[in-house]
Amino acid sequence: MDDWQLLKLYASENSEEAFRTLVDRYAGMVYHAALRHTANPHAAEEVAQVVFIALAQKAGSIPRQATLYGWLFSRHALRRFESGAR
């Protein structure tokens, strides 16, 4: 399934399997992006958790024209800014 099919399945049926697939697909990218900016493994883990919590909460409202990769990175960037990490 592609990202949008998985998001739709998670949003409409609360499919843990669909969400787990998305996390497995993108967790490394989100974590490593956060680690590059924070240089702190614990802070990077926290950022990644917050990003995926936001994904779970917003799954049904993410605009279809957005790429999930871009949306996740924008969530990472927002969290990094909010936490003051550089």
C-alpha positions as CSV (number, residue, x, y, z in Angstrom):
1,M,0.0,0.0,0.0
2,D,1.1,3.5,-0.6
3,D,1.3,6.2,2.2
4,W,-2.1,7.6,1.5
5,Q,-3.8,4.3,1.5
6,L,-2.2,3.5,4.8
7,L,-3.1,6.9,6.3
8,K,-6.7,6.5,5.1
9,L,-6.9,3.0,6.6
10,Y,-5.5,4.3,9.9
11,A,-7.8,7.3,10.0
12,S,-11.0,5.4,9.0
13,E,-10.5,2.1,10.8
14,N,-7.8,2.9,13.4
15,S,-5.6,0.2,11.9
16,E,-2.6,-0.3,14.1
17,E,-0.9,-2.3,11.3
18,A,-1.3,0.6,8.8
19,F,0.2,3.0,11.3
20,R,3.0,0.6,12.2
21,T,3.9,0.3,8.5
22,L,4.1,4.1,8.2
23,V,6.3,4.3,11.4
24,D,8.5,1.5,10.1
25,R,8.8,3.3,6.7
26,Y,9.7,6.7,8.1
27,A,11.0,6.4,11.7
28,G,14.7,6.2,10.6
29,M,14.4,9.3,8.4
30,V,12.7,11.3,11.1
31,Y,15.1,10.2,13.8
32,H,18.2,10.9,11.7
33,A,17.0,14.3,10.6
34,A,16.4,15.2,14.3
35,L,19.7,13.8,15.3
36,R,21.5,15.9,12.7
37,H,20.0,19.0,14.1
38,T,20.1,18.2,17.8
39,A,23.3,16.1,18.0
40,N,21.6,14.5,21.0
41,P,20.2,10.9,20.6
42,H,17.7,11.4,23.4
43,A,16.4,14.7,22.0
44,A,16.2,13.1,18.6
45,E,14.1,10.2,20.0
46,E,11.7,12.7,21.7
47,V,11.4,14.7,18.4
48,A,10.6,11.5,16.5
49,Q,8.0,10.4,19.1
50,V,6.3,13.8,18.9
51,V,6.2,13.7,15.1
52,F,4.5,10.3,15.1
53,I,2.1,11.3,17.8
54,A,1.1,14.3,15.6
55,L,0.8,12.0,12.6
56,A,-1.6,9.8,14.6
57,Q,-3.7,12.8,15.7
58,K,-3.8,14.4,12.2
59,A,-3.9,11.4,9.9
60,G,-7.4,12.2,8.7
61,S,-6.7,15.8,8.0
62,I,-3.3,15.8,6.2
63,P,-3.8,17.4,2.8
64,R,-3.6,14.9,-0.1
65,Q,-1.4,17.3,-2.1
66,A,1.3,17.2,0.6
67,T,3.9,14.4,0.5
68,L,4.0,12.5,3.7
69,Y,7.8,12.8,3.7
70,G,7.4,16.6,3.5
71,W,4.7,16.7,6.2
72,L,6.8,14.6,8.6
73,F,9.8,16.8,8.1
74,S,7.8,19.9,8.6
75,R,6.5,18.4,11.9
76,H,10.2,17.6,12.8
77,A,11.2,21.2,12.0
78,L,8.4,22.6,14.0
79,R,9.2,20.5,17.0
80,R,12.9,21.3,16.8
81,F,12.0,25.0,16.7
82,E,9.6,24.7,19.7
83,S,12.2,22.8,21.7
84,G,14.9,25.3,21.0
85,A,17.2,22.5,19.7
86,R,19.7,23.6,17.1
